[in-house]
Amino acid sequence: MVITTTNEIQDKKVVEYKGIVFGEVISGINMFKDMGASLRNIFGGRSKGYEDELLAARKNALEEMKTRSAALGANAIIGVKMDYEVLGADNGMLMVTCSGTAVIIG
């Protein structure tokens, strides 16, 4: 399945629009990743734990959107947008959402 942020795909024509599809993932950041990030905040450097969590959440959100698109009979998703939020009383949850338009291209 082709997934793109653009509204068209080069050398392809949108034959049918199937609708807007979404992918959402909310994941908790565990105490150990939080402690590691706190140390990086003090001493500088990148937080591998947070980066890995973000990468996994983004991948899972895109997969969820792809699955929902396929269920509609689409073979591509155009106009994809991603959003990231921190949730929870202690900001311990990461939310990644994506949306796009499921289409059939020919």
C-alpha positions in Angstrom: 0.0 0.0 0.0 1.3 3.4 -0.9 1.2 5.9 2.0 2.1 9.5 1.3 1.8 13.0 2.7 1.1 14.4 -0.7 -2.4 14.7 -2.2 -1.5 12.8 -5.4 0.9 10.0 -6.4 3.1 10.6 -9.4 2.0 8.7 -12.5 -1.1 7.4 -10.7 -4.7 8.5 -10.8 -7.1 8.5 -7.9 -10.0 6.3 -9.2 -12.1 6.3 -6.0 -12.1 8.0 -2.6 -13.0 5.6 0.2 -12.9 8.1 3.1 -10.8 9.4 5.9 -8.8 6.9 7.9 -7.1 7.2 11.3 -4.4 5.4 13.3 -4.0 6.1 17.0 -1.6 4.8 19.6 -1.3 5.8 23.2 1.7 4.3 25.0 3.1 4.7 28.5 6.6 5.8 29.1 8.0 3.6 31.9 9.8 4.7 35.0 13.3 3.6 33.7 13.0 5.5 30.4 11.8 8.5 32.4 14.8 8.3 34.7 17.2 8.0 31.7 15.5 11.0 30.0 15.9 13.0 33.2 19.6 12.4 33.3 19.9 13.4 29.6 18.0 16.6 30.5 20.7 17.4 33.1 23.8 16.2 31.3 22.7 16.7 27.7 22.4 14.1 24.9 19.7 12.2 23.2 17.2 10.0 25.0 17.3 6.7 23.2 14.5 5.3 25.3 12.1 8.1 24.3 13.2 8.0 20.7 12.6 4.2 20.5 9.2 4.7 22.1 8.3 7.4 19.6 9.5 5.4 16.7 7.4 2.3 17.7 4.3 4.4 18.4 4.6 6.1 15.0 5.1 2.8 13.2 2.1 1.2 15.0 -0.2 4.2 14.2 0.7 4.0 10.5 0.1 0.2 10.5 -3.3 0.7 12.2 -4.3 3.3 9.6 -3.1 1.0 6.8 -5.2 -1.9 8.2 -8.3 0.4 8.4 -7.7 1.6 4.8 -7.3 -2.0 3.5 -10.6 -2.9 5.2 -12.3 -0.2 3.0 -10.8 -1.8 -0.1 -8.2 1.0 -0.7 -4.8 0.5 -2.1 -3.3 3.8 -1.1 -3.5 6.6 1.5 -2.9 10.2 0.5 -2.6 13.5 2.5 -1.2 11.8 5.6 -0.7 14.0 8.7 1.0 13.0 11.9 0.4 14.5 15.4 2.2 13.9 18.7 0.9 14.7 22.2 2.0 14.0 25.8 -0.9 13.0 28.1 -1.6 12.1 31.7 -1.3 13.8 35.0 2.5 13.3 35.1 2.9 13.5 31.3 3.8 9.8 31.3 1.8 8.9 28.2 2.7 9.5 24.5 -0.1 9.7 21.9 0.7 9.5 18.2 -2.2 9.9 15.7 -2.2 9.9 12.0 -4.9 10.6 9.4 -5.2 10.4 5.7 -7.6 9.7 2.8 -8.0 6.1 1.8 -8.2 5.9 -2.0 -8.0 3.4 -4.9 -5.3 4.4 -7.4 -5.0 3.0 -10.9 
